[in-house]
Amino acid sequence: MYKYKTIQEAIKALFSLGLNTIAKYRAGYKQDERLPANPEQNYNDDWNDFGKWDGLLGIERKDFYPTVQEASKAAIAPSFKSSKE
């Protein structure tokens, strides 16, 4: 059996199986013989454009700060001393 031709087709298939995390994908991709074990390799041309694993799994990531430097300044300003704070 051939793999899905496009990443869009693979996305539809994995959503129908409820594979919405990397762990679930790794554990369940074999439920559909057309889903690849390594989508990052099979869909290499589209992988980055679709947002890598986040795009494949439909995870929306928010960028709160455009740079690490700005995030660092925001964290230091209220005197946070640990990552939990």
ABEGO torsion letter per residue (X at the ends): XBBBABAAAAAAAAAAAGBABAAAAAAAAAABAABBABAAAAAAAAAAAAGEAAAAAGBBBBBABABAAAAAAAAAAAGBABAAX
